[in-house]
Structure formats: C-alpha cells, structure tokens
Amino acid sequence: MSFRSGLIIAAAIAAFSSQALGQDLKTAGLPADMSQAKAPVLQTTLSPMGWVDFCQRYAGECDHEIRTPTHIKLSRKSWRDLAAVNAHFNRSVAPVTDMEHWKTEERWDYPNDGKGDCEDYVLAKRRMLIDMGYPRQALLVTVVRDNLGEGHAVLMVTTDRGDLVLDNRRQDILSWTRTGYAYIKRQSAVSQNVWVSLGAPQAPVATASR
C-alpha cells in the first residue's frame, strides 16, 4: 500500500466507523444458497467504449496479462477495507455527468479533481483497493441497468462468500442479488480487457436506491 493510500484509508475508517463501517455483514444479504452467490458468466462480449478510451489514455494500467481468477476472503479487516473505500469516495467525490465535467457524452476517468460520474467512482475504488494489496481479478468493473432502465456502473467484488457490489448511490455494500439492477457485463476475472455478459439473479431483489 502506498503512503498516500494508507493515510486516506486511515482517515476514512476514523470518519465513517459509526456509519458504513458499522454495517453488519449479515445486512449485505449474501445468499445462503452458494449457487446464487456468484453472478453467472455467460459469454465474452464487447468492451465498453469508455473502457477502451480509458485504456488508451492510461495504457500502463490496462495490461493484457492473463491472471488466475481468485476472490477476496471476507474477514473483519477486508470488510472494513471495502466499507471504508466505498464510503470515502462516495463522500468525497461530487457526482457530475460527463457532459458537465468533460463536455463529452462518455469519458471514463479518475475523479482526481473531486468530481465524476459512476464509472469514475468505480475506477477510483478499484485503484485504491488494488493499491491496498487486493487482487485486481477480484475487483471487476460492472455495467448494469437500474430500476429506471438507465445505464450505470458499479464495482463487483468477488469474495469467498459471494459477489458484492460497491455502489456510489448507497453506502451499504450488498450482495449482487440485492441491488435491484439488471446486470449487463463486467470485466473477466482472467483479463481486465476481456468483458463477459452476465445472467440475471435467481432470487427476488430489492429496489435499488438512486
């Protein structure tokens, strides 16, 4: 972990320990049936143009190395880290559209100026968790449709207890089956530049908050 990342996470844990970090793991809604705990991968599909453009501008962060799929073991520490990172960026980044921010319809970038849209939150959370030592093949950028049918992006974290979702629209971390989203595609666990389509949750879902 870099010194800067360590300071940010330490501050986030101190600031949000009574809120996001106080979420009981049980409230994540992890399915008892492990067959539903993992989002079903269907087939390879096209990468989002926003990701392709991002990789052209940040070539060093989009290597084509093939990696062995893995997951994060959920423990008190890893849960705390996920909650702290999610809470930190949800609180510190102001939501703006790409048109307001960059004068273009679609641009994925890091919210280094404190502003960004859903993809920018995801990229920042992913980078921070990788910097903390978590494997990138367990931190997957995911494209969904919300309950209004609009496109949205979240960070799907694969764990030994199932797939969890970090979302800029809510502080709580939920199982992928509990968000109310329709899942479209995500990065492959094998290669960050390969994208795969996803199947639907098999269990009833709650309506996502905006």
ABEGO torsion letter per residue (X at the ends): XBAAAAAAAAAAAAAAAABAAABBAAAAGBBABAAAABBBBABBBBBBAAAAAAAAABAAAABABBBBBBBBBBBAAAAAAAAAAAAAAAAABBBBBAAAAAGBABBBBBBAAGBEBAAAAAAAAAAAAAAAGBBAAABBBBBBBBAAGBBBBBBBBBBAAEBBBBBAABABBBBAAAAGBBBABBBBAABAABBBBBBBBABBBBBBBX
